[in-house]
């Protein structure tokens, strides 16, 4: 299996509902390093997993929906706890939709195998979502 990864970051604000979150129930900020890894069983005719420039561009475009935003104000997240785990899954799904349209370059729709989205909130804590594309 061949892998290609790109990364960027987002800065967000949010709060959580539930006693389990203790002081994080209050509004607070987070900066996430976001890494997206796509996988392919065979390289394309150019020796690539996908167009790395397109991968970076698509990731940045997906992250624009969250960067410098209060996630509590995003309508589709109103009843959700936007945990690191939840956000990894949300970014995965938005990337998957773009990939399925072939936006990572010619010949990538239907040929990429799987993807992992990793969100690091610090050097000691991170979460990820991984699945088939």
C-alpha positions in Angstrom: 0.0 0.0 0.0 1.3 3.4 -0.9 0.7 6.5 1.3 0.7 10.2 0.7 0.1 12.7 3.6 -0.5 16.4 3.8 -1.1 18.6 6.7 -2.4 22.0 7.8 -3.9 23.5 11.0 -7.1 25.1 12.2 -7.8 27.4 15.2 -11.3 27.0 16.6 -13.4 27.9 19.7 -16.1 25.6 21.2 -17.6 24.3 24.3 -18.9 20.9 25.4 -22.1 19.7 27.0 -21.9 17.1 29.8 -20.3 16.8 33.2 -17.7 14.4 31.8 -16.0 17.4 30.2 -15.5 19.3 33.5 -14.1 22.9 32.8 -14.2 22.2 29.0 -17.9 22.8 29.2 -16.9 26.5 29.2 -16.0 28.2 25.9 -12.3 27.5 25.1 -10.0 27.5 22.1 -8.0 24.8 20.4 -5.5 24.7 17.6 -5.5 21.4 15.7 -2.7 20.1 13.5 -4.6 18.2 10.8 -2.9 15.5 8.8 -4.7 13.6 6.0 -3.1 10.4 4.7 -4.5 8.8 1.5 -3.7 5.3 0.4 -3.6 3.5 -2.9 -2.6 -0.1 -3.7 -0.9 0.8 -7.0 0.7 4.0 -8.1 -0.8 5.8 -11.1 1.0 6.0 -14.5 3.0 9.0 -13.2 4.2 7.1 -10.1 1.8 9.1 -7.8 -0.7 8.3 -5.2 -2.4 11.6 -6.1 -1.5 15.2 -6.9 0.1 16.5 -3.7 -0.7 20.1 -4.6 -4.3 19.3 -5.1 -4.3 17.4 -1.8 -3.0 20.4 0.0 -5.5 22.7 -1.7 -8.5 20.5 -1.0 -7.5 20.1 2.7 -7.2 23.9 3.0 -10.6 24.4 1.4 -12.2 21.8 3.7 -10.7 23.4 6.8 -11.9 26.9 5.8 -15.3 25.9 7.1 -13.9 25.6 10.7 -10.8 27.8 10.8 -11.2 30.9 13.2 -14.8 29.8 13.9 -16.8 29.1 17.0 -17.9 25.6 16.2 -20.9 26.2 18.6 -22.2 28.7 16.0 -22.2 26.2 13.1 -25.8 25.1 12.5 -25.1 21.5 11.7 -23.1 21.2 15.0 -25.7 22.8 17.3 -26.5 19.5 19.2 -23.1 17.9 18.9 -20.0 17.9 21.1 -17.3 18.9 18.6 -14.6 16.7 20.2 -11.3 16.0 18.5 -12.7 12.6 17.6 -15.9 14.1 16.1 -13.9 16.6 14.1 -11.6 14.0 12.7 -14.7 12.1 11.4 -16.2 15.3 10.0 -13.1 16.3 8.1 -12.8 12.7 6.9 -16.3 12.8 5.4 -15.8 16.2 3.7 -12.5 15.1 2.2 -14.0 11.8 1.1 -16.8 13.7 -0.7 -14.2 15.8 -2.6 -12.0 12.7 -3.4 -15.0 10.8 -4.8 -15.4 13.5 -7.3 -11.8 13.1 -8.5 -10.6 16.4 -7.1 -7.2 15.0 -6.1 -6.2 14.7 -9.7 -6.9 12.7 -12.8 -7.6 9.0 -12.2 -8.1 9.3 -8.5 -11.8 8.9 -8.2 -12.4 5.2 -7.4 -8.8 4.3 -7.3 -7.8 5.6 -3.8 -8.3 2.9 -1.2 -8.5 4.5 2.2 -7.8 7.6 4.2 -6.8 8.6 7.7 -7.5 12.0 9.2 -5.4 12.7 12.3 -6.0 15.8 14.6 -3.3 16.6 17.1 -4.4 19.0 19.8 -1.1 18.9 21.6 2.1 16.9 21.7 0.5 14.4 24.1 -3.1 14.1 22.8 -4.6 13.3 19.4 -7.5 11.5 17.7 -8.1 10.1 14.3 -10.7 8.7 12.0 -9.8 6.1 9.4 -11.9 4.4 6.7 -12.3 3.3 3.1 -12.8 6.0 0.5 
